[in-house]
Amino acid sequence: MSVKTETIEITGLPQGTKEALNRIARENGKSLEEYARTVLEAKLLSHKPFREILAPVREEFAKSGMTEDEFDSLIEQGREAFHKEKR
């Protein structure tokens, strides 16, 4: 399945902005394009209601057939494993 993508060009950035973005991108192990895409997508998500952001998660949970108790147990196991790994 191919995903259709779009391209934008940003002009008029103050001097040094592109280099600063490149540095931050490298620090995060990303290309400038990947980092810029991540920032833009995060900003767009921040304008959506939380209920809308979680809709796909809720849908997949409903399809899974998992009970809320099973889900709570899975989350607790993951939390415990995380804390053990940190120690």
C-alpha positions in Angstrom: 0.0 0.0 0.0 1.5 3.3 -1.0 0.9 6.5 0.9 0.3 9.7 -1.0 2.5 12.5 0.4 2.6 16.2 -0.2 5.5 18.6 -0.3 5.8 22.1 1.0 8.6 24.7 0.7 9.3 27.1 3.5 10.8 30.4 2.5 11.6 33.5 4.5 13.2 31.8 7.5 15.5 34.1 9.6 19.2 33.6 9.0 20.5 30.6 11.0 17.1 28.9 11.4 17.8 26.2 8.9 21.2 25.4 10.5 19.7 25.3 14.0 17.0 22.9 12.7 19.6 20.7 11.1 21.5 20.6 14.4 18.5 19.6 16.4 17.5 17.1 13.8 21.0 15.5 14.0 20.8 15.4 17.8 17.5 13.5 17.4 19.0 11.1 14.8 16.7 12.5 12.0 17.2 14.3 8.8 16.0 17.9 8.6 12.9 16.7 6.6 12.0 14.0 9.1 12.4 16.4 12.0 10.4 19.1 10.4 7.6 16.6 9.5 7.6 15.4 13.1 7.3 19.0 14.5 4.5 19.9 12.0 2.5 16.7 12.7 2.8 17.2 16.5 1.6 20.8 16.2 -1.4 19.7 14.1 -2.2 16.9 16.6 -2.1 19.5 19.4 -5.1 21.2 17.9 -7.3 18.1 17.8 -9.5 17.1 20.7 -8.0 14.2 22.7 -11.1 12.1 22.1 -10.4 12.4 18.3 -6.7 11.5 18.7 -7.6 8.4 20.7 -10.5 7.3 18.4 -8.3 4.8 16.4 -7.0 3.3 19.6 -10.5 2.8 21.0 -11.6 1.2 17.8 -8.7 -1.2 17.8 -9.3 -2.0 21.4 -12.9 -2.8 20.7 -11.9 -5.1 17.8 -9.3 -6.9 20.0 -12.0 -8.4 22.2 -9.8 -7.7 25.2 -11.6 -6.8 28.5 -10.8 -3.7 30.4 -9.4 -5.9 33.2 -7.1 -7.6 30.7 -6.0 -4.3 29.4 -5.3 -3.0 32.9 -3.2 -6.1 33.6 -1.2 -5.6 30.4 -0.5 -2.0 31.2 0.6 -3.0 34.8 2.9 -5.6 33.4 4.5 -3.1 31.0 4.9 -0.6 33.8 6.6 -3.1 36.1 8.9 -4.2 33.3 9.8 -0.6 32.6 10.7 0.1 36.2 12.7 -3.1 36.5 14.7 -2.2 33.4 15.4 1.3 34.8 16.9 -0.2 38.0 
